[in-house]
Each structure stands twice: as C-alpha cells, then as structure tokens.
C-alpha cells in the first residue's frame, strides 16, 4: 500500500514512525499458512515492536506472544493475547518477574540456565504452583549473521549446551513444582540461510527423541525461535514454505506442537521512519544532510552499522555523496554514511525504510529528546497509536523530587 508520508508529516509533524498494518497481517499469515499442516503457534516476538496497537493487531489475527520481560508479558495480556499463548523468555529474570509469570499462569517460562531453573522451582514451591517450563538449548551452530545478533554459539550468553540441558530436564522431571513441557532454540536474527536452521533443529529434535526414549520425558512444544531475515538491501531470503518443511521434517514421528517466534519478519518492513531536513553543511569536501531525527529515535545504524534504505521524497536528480546525521551530540549519531542523495533543502522529507522492528523499541530520551509519534495505516486510514512525548512527559517522574 502506498503511504502518503508528506500528508502524515503535515498532520502529525516529524520525526515519526508509520506502520502498515495490512503488511503486518500479510506477513503473519504467510508464516502461519506455512505451518498449517501441523499443530503450531506463531508467537510474536514483542521486543521487535511492542506498541500496544501492534501487539493487539496480531492478537486479533491469532498470534501468541514471546516476551523477554514481565513488562512485555503485561503488554500482551493487556491487549488480549490469551495467557496460554504467552511465553516468557530472557536470560536474566528476577524472582519477582518469575513469581508474576507463575501467577499469570502463562503457557511456559523459557529457562536459560541451571541457576534460573532452581529459582523457578523455588518460586513455584513458595506459591504452591507447578511451573510449566521449557529449556533453551544452545546447539552451537553458526547462524551466518551479524555477531551482535548471533545467539546460538557457546560464546553467546543465551541457552545451555546439550549435556546441561539433559541434567536440567532430569532435575525438572524429579521436581514436584516443575513441569517440563517444551524445548527451545534460537540461533540468531536476520537469518538468510536455511542450512544453519536445518542443522540446529535436527540437533534439538534428536535431543527430544533422546529425552523421550531414555528418560520418558515427553515434551509438548518444540520452539524453533525466530530470526527469519527481511530485505534491508539486496538480501536473498529464506522461503517460508521451505523453512517450515525443514522444521517439520526434523520432527517426523513426534507428536509435538511447533512454536515459532518471529518479530522482525512480521513487522520489520511494515515500518518507515520519516524525518525532515533541517539544513545541509559542508566540512571541507564532506557533505552532511542534517535531519530532525537522531540516533535516539533509530539506533540500529549507530549500534550495528546497520543499513536502511534512505530516500529523499520527490527528488531523484543531482545526487552526490553525503552522510545523513541527526542533532544528538555524538559522533555516532548517523543514519547513513557515504551514500548518494540528491541536493536537499529545508523541510524536505527523508524516508528510512525497514524500520518497523527494533526501531522505536530501542529509542531513548538521550539529550532530553522526546520519543516520536507512532502512526498506524490500515485499509488506507491513518491513526495515531502513540503520541509524541512532550518535555512535561520527560520530567514527570523527576520534578516532584526537586528540593
């Protein structure tokens, strides 16, 4: 769907994020349909874009929620995600978070260490509950992605190795307060090659069979994580049907529900960050296009040196090399370096594509900058789904303590 960025800028000011909800629906259904031959749950990774309206929209399509904080669990519950479709993951859960998750009676807590498993057992005993758990197993497979978003190697902080996982399942089976119902692996994000996924799921599927035959532990959920890549530049993507068939082939003969946790795949290309040109400057032979958006609004370029397609709206001629930078007082405040853009003027609009995932959710108030507006477009109609923060919003939690 064509979105009129200029009209939205006039209506809501800049900078802003806009999300195409029709595209979100299409992406969700593509993955859901790929797994339709098997019992499955598409559990949206809330961290990718946690706006309540986005999570609610996906809940209405039938999605569950993969959450990595109790705050995300509460977001999911608030907008109608059924508790039996919510998974609580994350490598560092506090006792209070574990207690709340148990009290909410969500589908399962995804455990990432022996120490955490013992804390979950203790909290469940205190509450006189049985905790449904899965264990995140690290298959030590190279995901062929950016090292900052790789999660399946022993050098990463996530999950446990195969031998540790077996000990944890034995501990859980013997515990009166733990119910081992699932297994989980996630080797990284922005995956564009199928072979590492195939290798990982085969390793985990073999473990599932071993647990069943040797220890009589029959798991109900096989969580393959998320991580399917999207097009930022010219990536060749994994075909969703082939992806699903690879997962399902590995589970041949097992009566188990497949759980998939896409985030970026569903919302990444639905979102655009729109900012306006303040002015241009030249330092020596270096051209800078200075815009009103900044690294506090969209951190990925500064954090990962990530590429986002950038266009000046309604201009295409007389391109020359430039850096697109923001007002934040950091050398790392840039959206792109050494890219070819047309000559710009004050108030020209610039669109930054593929910003629906890990955009607003990673935003901050650095330099006392209010977070920008978020807008949804659905069936050709736009609506505000998060208002722009004001200075009063930023100081609300501080001013009462002034002396």
For each residue, the residues with C-beta under 8 A, 3 or more apart:
1: 20 22 23 377 380
2:
3: 8 18 20 272 377
4: 7 8
5: 8 9 18 272 274 313 349 351
6: 9 10 313 314 349
7: 4 10 11
8: 3 4 5 11 12 16 18 274 375 382
9: 5 6 12 13 14 16 274 276 349
10: 6 7
11: 7 8 382
12: 8 9 16 373 375 384 388
13: 9 16 373 388
14: 9 274 275 276 292 293 349 372
15: 273 274 275 276 291 292 293 297 372
16: 8 9 12 13 273 274 372 373 374 375 388
17: 271 272 273 274 355 356 359 360 372 373 374 375
18: 3 5 8 271 272 274 374 375 376 377 382
19: 24 49 51 54 267 270 271 356 374 375 376 377 385
20: 1 3 23 24 270 271 377 378
21: 24 25 54 57 270 376 377 378
22: 1 25 26 377 378 379
23: 1 20 26 27 269 270
24: 19 20 21 27 28 54 57 58 266 267 270 356
25: 21 22 28 29 57 61
26: 22 23 29 30
27: 23 24 30 31 262 265 266 267 269 270
28: 24 25 31 32 42 44 58 61 63 266
29: 25 26 32 33 61
30: 26 27 33 34 240
31: 27 28 34 35 42 228 240 244 260 262 265 266
32: 28 29 35 36 40 42 61 62
33: 29 30 36
34: 30 31 240 241 243 244
35: 31 32 38 40 42 244 247 248 258 260
36: 32 33 40
37: 244 248
38: 35 248 251 257 258
39: 256 257 258
40: 32 35 36 257 258 259 260
41: 64 85 221 257 258 259 260
42: 28 31 32 35 62 63 64 260 262
43: 63 64 65 66 85 86 87 223 259 260 261
44: 28 48 55 58 63 64 65 66 261 262 263 266
45: 48 66 226 261 262 263 264
46: 49 50 55 65 66 67 68 72 75 76 263
47: 50 67 68 72 263 358 361
48: 44 45 263 264 266 267 268 356 357 358 361
49: 19 46 54 263 267 271 356 357 358 359 360 361
50: 46 47 54 55 72 75 361
51: 19 54 55 360 374 385 386
52: 55 56 75 78 79 385
53: 56 57 79 376 385 386
54: 19 21 24 49 50 51 57 58 267 376 385
55: 44 46 50 51 52 58 59 65 75 76 79 81
56: 52 53 59 60 79 80
57: 21 24 25 53 54 60 61 376 378
58: 24 28 44 54 55 61 63 266
59: 55 56 62 63 65 76 79 80 81
60: 56 57 80
61: 25 28 29 32 57 58
62: 32 42 59
63: 28 42 43 44 58 59 81 85
64: 41 42 43 44 81 82 85 86 87 107 259
65: 43 44 46 55 59 72 73 75 76 81 85 86 87
66: 43 44 45 46 87 89 226 261 263
67: 46 47 70 72 73 75 76 86 87 88 89 90
68: 46 47 72 88 89 90
69: 72 73 90 97
70: 67 73 74 88 93 96 97 100 101
71: 74 75
72: 46 47 50 65 67 68 69 75 76
73: 65 67 69 70 76 77 86 88 100 101 104 106
74: 70 71 77 78
75: 46 50 52 55 65 67 71 72 78 79
76: 46 55 59 65 67 72 73 79 81 86
77: 73 74 81 83 86 104
78: 52 74 75
79: 52 53 55 56 59 75 76
80: 56 59 60
81: 55 59 63 64 65 76 77 85 86
82: 64 85 86
83: 77 86 104 105 106 107
84: 106 107
85: 41 43 63 64 65 81 82 107
86: 43 64 65 67 73 76 77 81 82 83 104 106 107
87: 43 64 65 66 67 106 107 108 109 110 134 223 259 261
88: 67 68 70 73 93 97 101 106 108 109 110
89: 66 67 68 110 112 136 184
90: 67 68 69 93 110 112
91: 112 113 157 158
92:
93: 70 88 90 97 98 101 109 116 119
94: 97 98
95: 98 99 119 123
96: 70 99 100
97: 69 70 88 93 94 100 101
98: 93 94 95 101 102 109 119 120 123
99: 95 96 102 103 123 126 127
100: 70 73 96 97 103 104
101: 70 73 88 93 97 98 104 106 109
102: 98 99 105 109 123 124 127 129 131
103: 99 100 127
104: 73 77 83 86 100 101
105: 83 102
106: 73 83 84 86 87 88 101 109
107: 64 83 84 85 86 87 132 221
108: 87 88 132 133 134 181 182 221
109: 87 88 93 98 101 102 106 120 131 132 133 134
110: 87 88 89 90 133 134 135 136 182 184 223
111: 116 117 120 133 134 135 136 168
112: 89 90 91 116 135 136 158 159 160
113: 91 116 117 160
114: 117 118 160 164 167 168 171
115: 118 119
116: 93 111 112 113 119 120
117: 111 113 114 120 121 133 135 168 171 172 178
118: 114 115 121 122 171
119: 93 95 98 115 116 122 123
120: 98 109 111 116 117 123 124 131 133 178
121: 117 118 124 125 131 171 172 175 177 178
122: 118 119 125 126
123: 95 98 99 102 119 120 126 127 131
124: 102 120 121 127 129 130 131 177 178
125: 121 122 128 176 177
126: 99 122 123
127: 99 102 103 123 124
128: 125
129: 102 124 177
130: 124 176 177 178 179
131: 102 109 120 121 123 124 177 178 179
132: 107 108 109 179 181 182
133: 108 109 110 111 117 120 172 178 179 180 181 182
134: 87 108 109 110 111 180 181 182 183 184 219 221 223
135: 110 111 112 117 160 165 168 169 172 180 182 183 184
136: 89 110 111 112 158 159 160 184 185 186
137: 159 160 161 162 165 183 184 185 204 207
138: 152 153 154 156 158 159 160 161 185
139: 152 162 185 187 199 200 203 204
140: 152 153 154 161
141: 152 153 187 196 199 200 203
142: 150 152 153 196
143: 150 151 152 153 187 188 191 196 227
144: 191 192 193 196
145: 149 150 188 189 190 191 192 227 229
146: 149 150 189 190 304
147: 150
148: 303 304
149: 145 146 188 189 190 304
150: 142 143 145 146 147 153 156 187 188
151: 143 156 158 159 186 187 188 189
152: 138 139 140 141 142 143 156 158 159 185 186 187 188 196 200
153: 138 140 141 142 143 150 156
154: 138 140 161
155:
156: 138 150 151 152 153 159
157: 91
158: 91 112 136 138 151 152 186
159: 112 136 137 138 151 152 156 184 185 186
160: 112 113 114 135 136 137 138 164 165 168
161: 137 138 140 154 164 165
162: 137 139 165 166 203 207
163: 166 167
164: 114 160 161 167 168
165: 135 137 160 161 162 168 169 183 207
166: 162 163 169 170 207 210 211 215
167: 114 163 164 170 171
168: 111 114 117 135 160 164 165 171 172
169: 135 165 166 172 173 180 211 215 217
170: 166 167 173 174 215
171: 114 117 118 121 167 168 174 175 178
172: 117 121 133 135 168 169 175 178 179 180
173: 169 170 178 180 215 217
174: 170 171
175: 121 171 172 178
176: 125 130
177: 121 124 125 129 130 131
178: 117 120 121 124 130 131 133 171 172 173 175
179: 130 131 132 133 172
180: 133 134 135 169 172 173 217 219
181: 108 132 133 134 219 220 221
182: 108 110 132 133 134 135 219 220 221 222 223 259
183: 134 135 137 165 204 207 208 211 219 221 222 223
184: 89 110 134 135 136 137 159 223 225 259
185: 136 137 138 139 152 159 200 201 203 204 223 224 225
186: 136 151 152 158 159 223 224 225 226 227 261
187: 139 141 143 150 151 152 191 196 197 200 225 227
188: 143 145 149 150 151 152 191 227
189: 145 146 149 151 226 227 229 263 264
190: 145 146 149 227 229 230 264
191: 143 144 145 187 188 196 197 227 228 229 238
192: 144 145 229 235 236 237 238
193: 144 196 197 238
194: 197 198 238 242 243 246
195: 198 199
196: 141 142 143 144 152 187 191 193 199 200
197: 187 191 193 194 200 201 224 227 238 243 246 247
198: 194 195 201 202 246 250
199: 139 141 195 196 202 203
200: 139 141 152 185 187 196 197 203 204
201: 185 197 198 204 205 224 246 247 250 251
202: 198 199 205 206 250
203: 139 141 162 185 199 200 206 207
204: 137 139 183 185 200 201 207 208 222 250
205: 201 202 208 209 222 250 251 254
206: 202 203 209 210
207: 137 162 165 166 183 203 204 210 211
208: 183 204 205 211 212 219 222 251 254 256
209: 205 206 212 213 254
210: 166 206 207 213 214 215
211: 166 169 183 207 208 214 215 217 219
212: 208 209 215 216 217 218 219 254
213: 209 210
214: 210 211
215: 166 169 170 173 210 211 212
216: 212
217: 169 173 180 211 212
218: 212
219: 134 180 181 182 183 208 211 212 222 256
220: 181 182 256 257
221: 41 107 108 134 181 182 183 256 257 259
222: 182 183 204 205 208 219 251 254 256 257 258 259
223: 43 87 110 134 182 183 184 185 186 259 260 261
224: 185 186 197 201 247 258 259 260 261
225: 184 185 186 187 260 261
226: 45 66 186 189 260 261 262 263 264 265
227: 143 145 186 187 188 189 190 191 197 262 264
228: 31 191 237 238 240 243 262 264 265
229: 145 189 190 191 192 235 237 238 264 265
230: 190 235 237 264 265 268 269 354 357
231: 234 235 237 269 354
232: 235 306 307 308 309 353 354
233: 307 309
234: 231
235: 192 229 230 231 232
236: 192
237: 192 228 229 230 231
238: 191 192 193 194 197 228 229 242 243
239: 242 243
240: 30 31 34 228 243 244
241: 34 244 245
242: 194 238 239 245 246
243: 34 194 197 228 238 239 240 246 247
244: 31 34 35 37 240 241 247 248
245: 241 242 248 249
246: 194 197 198 201 242 243 249 250
247: 35 197 201 224 243 244 250 251 258 260
248: 35 37 38 244 245 251 252 258
249: 245 246 252
250: 198 201 202 204 205 246 247
251: 38 201 205 208 222 247 248 254 256 258
252: 248 249
253:
254: 205 208 209 212 222 251
255:
256: 39 208 219 220 221 222 251
257: 38 39 40 41 220 221 222
258: 35 38 39 40 41 222 224 247 248 251
259: 40 41 43 64 87 182 184 221 222 223 224
260: 31 35 40 41 42 43 223 224 225 226 247
261: 43 44 45 66 87 186 223 224 225 226
262: 27 31 42 44 45 226 227 228 265 266
263: 44 45 46 47 48 49 66 189 226 266 267 268 357
264: 45 48 189 190 226 227 228 229 230 267 268 357 358
265: 27 31 226 228 229 230 262 268
266: 24 27 28 31 44 48 58 262 263 270
267: 19 24 27 48 49 54 263 264 270 271 356 357
268: 48 230 263 264 265 271 354 356 357
269: 23 27 230 231 353 354 356
270: 19 20 21 23 24 27 266 267 356
271: 17 18 19 20 49 267 268 354 355 356 357 359
272: 3 5 17 18 351 352 353 355 356
273: 15 16 17 293 297 298 308 351 352 355 359
274: 5 8 9 14 15 16 17 18 349 350 351 352
275: 14 15 291 292 293 297 326 349 350 352
276: 9 14 15 291 292 347 348 349 350
277: 280 289 290 291 312 344 345 346 347 348 349 350
278: 290 291 292 327 346
279: 290 346
280: 277 287 288 289 290 322 343 344
281: 287 288 290
282: 285 286 287 288
283: 286 288
284:
285: 282
286: 282 283 323
287: 280 281 282 320 321 322 323
288: 280 281 282 283 322 323 324 325
289: 277 280 322 323 324 325 341 344 350
290: 277 278 279 280 281 325 326 327
291: 15 275 276 277 278 294 324 325 326 335 350
292: 14 15 275 276 278 326 327
293: 14 15 273 275 297 298 326 335 352 372
294: 291 297 326 327 328 333 367 369
295: 298 299 301 302 326 328 330 332 333 334 366
296: 299 326 328 363 364 365 366 367 369
297: 15 273 275 293 294 326 359 360 363 369 371 372
298: 273 293 295 301 308 335 352 355 359 363
299: 295 296 302 303 358 362 363 364
300: 303 304 306 308 358 359 362
301: 295 298 304 305 306 307 308 334 335 336
302: 295 299 305 330 332 333 334
303: 148 299 300 306 362
304: 146 148 149 300 301
305: 301 302
306: 232 300 301 303
307: 232 233 301 336
308: 232 273 298 300 301 335 336 352 353 354 355
309: 232 233 352 353 354
310: 324 335 336 339 341 350 351 352 353
311: 350 351 353
312: 277 315 316 341 342 344 348 349 350
313: 5 6 348 349 350 351
314: 6 348 349
315: 312 342 343 344 348
316: 312 319 342
317: 342
318: 342 343
319: 316 340 341 342
320: 287 340 341 343
321: 287 338 339 340
322: 280 287 288 289 338 339 340 341
323: 286 287 288 289 334 336 337 338 339
324: 288 289 291 310 334 335 336 339 341 350
325: 288 289 290 291 333 334 335
326: 275 290 291 292 293 294 295 296 297 333 334 335
327: 278 290 292 294 333 367
328: 294 295 296 333 366 367 369
329: 333 367
330: 295 302 333
331:
332: 295 302
333: 294 295 302 325 326 327 328 329 330
334: 295 301 302 323 324 325 326 337
335: 291 293 298 301 308 310 324 325 326 352
336: 301 307 308 310 323 324 339
337: 323 334
338: 321 322 323
339: 310 321 322 323 324 336
340: 319 320 321 322
341: 289 310 312 319 320 322 324 344
342: 312 315 316 317 318 319
343: 280 315 318 320
344: 277 280 289 312 315 341 348 350
345: 277 348
346: 277 278 279
347: 276 277
348: 276 277 312 313 314 315 344 345
349: 5 6 9 14 274 275 276 277 312 313 314
350: 274 275 276 277 289 291 310 311 312 313 324 344
351: 5 272 273 274 310 311 313
352: 272 273 274 275 293 298 308 309 310 335 355
353: 232 269 272 308 309 310 311
354: 230 231 232 268 269 271 308 309 357
355: 17 271 272 273 298 308 352 359
356: 17 19 24 48 49 267 268 269 270 271 272 359
357: 48 49 230 263 264 267 268 271 354
358: 47 48 49 264 299 300 361 362
359: 17 49 271 273 297 298 300 355 356 362 363
360: 17 49 51 297 363 371 372 374 386
361: 47 48 49 50 358
362: 299 300 303 358 359
363: 296 297 298 299 359 360 371 372
364: 296 299
365: 296 368 369 370 371 389 394
366: 295 296 328 369
367: 294 296 327 328 329
368: 365 391 394
369: 294 296 297 328 365 366
370: 365 388 389 390 391 393 394
371: 297 360 363 365 386 388 389
372: 14 15 16 17 293 297 360 363 388 389
373: 12 13 16 17 384 386 387 388
374: 16 17 18 19 51 360 384 385 386
375: 8 12 16 17 18 19 382 383 384 385
376: 18 19 21 53 54 57 382 383 385
377: 1 3 18 19 20 21 22 380 381 382
378: 20 21 22 57 381 383
379: 22
380: 1 377
381: 377 378
382: 8 11 18 375 376 377
383: 375 376 378
384: 12 373 374 375 387
385: 19 51 52 53 54 374 375 376
386: 51 53 360 371 373 374
387: 373 384
388: 12 13 16 370 371 372 373
389: 365 370 371 372 393 394
390: 370 393 394
391: 368 370 394 395
392: 395 396
393: 370 389 390 396
394: 365 368 370 389 390 391
395: 391 392 398 399
396: 392 393 399
397:
398: 395 401 402
399: 395 396 402
400:
401: 398
402: 398 399
403:
